[in-house]
Structures are given as C-alpha cells and as structure tokens.
C-alpha cells in the first residue's frame, strides 16, 4: 500500500504530476478531516504523558527477571 496526497478539483481526484496510476487501478480513499486530526493529536499527546513515564520502568525490569 502506498500513500499519496491528492486534491479534489471539479469533483475529480487529482494526483500530483509525478504519480501515474494505470487505468482501472483500484484505490482506497481516506478523507482527511481537520476536526478528527485535532482529537487524534490531543489523544495521542495525553496518552503519551500517561504511558511514557519512568515510574513504569520497574515493570519492564520485573519482566526481565
């Protein structure tokens, strides 16, 4: 699978000039929604603070024993 950023113009998806797809190629389109990105980034930052802490390092050490 390959990710390509494209733009919709006049109801059609326009790929960057360097990207050429053979006729009949099936594609999956994922719509980038700004609101969804905000919540996804906010969640990621919050979870990173919870999961990435030195207090939990003891559990990794115990698993190695």
N, C-alpha and C positions, 0 to 999 in steps of 0.2 A: 504494500500500500504506500502511496506517495501523497504528500500534502502539497497542494498548490493553492495560493491565494489568488482568487479571481474577483471580477466585478460584474454586477448585473447592469447592463445598458439596454434600454428599449426592450426589456423583458427577456433578454438573452444573456447567458453567462459568457463573459469574455475572459479568455485566459491571457496571461502575459505572452508577448510575441514569441519568446523562446520556447514556450510549451506547445507542442503539437501532439494531438491525440489522433489515432487512426479513426476513421469513420466507423460508427457503430460501437465505440468503446463505451462500456457501462461505467457510470460514475456514481459515487455516493456524495450527496451534498449535505454539509452541516452548516447551518446558519449561525453566524457569529452574532450573538445578541449582547449588546453592551451591558444591560442590566444583569444578565446571567454572569458575565465576566466579573462584575463588581462583587457579587455574592460569592462567587467561586474564589476570588482572590482574598476576600475578607475571611472566608472559612479557612483557607489554606494558612493564612497568617496566624489565626487563632490556634489552629491545631499544631502548627509548628512550635508555638510557645509551650504548648502542653506536652508534646511528645519529645521535643529536643531539649532535655534538661539533664544536668549532671546527677540529680538525685536518683534517676532511674538506672544509672550506670551499675549500681550494685546488683541489679537483676541480671545484667549481662555477665557480670563476674560470677555470680552463683551458677548460671547455666554452664559455664566453662568447667566448673569443678565436678 
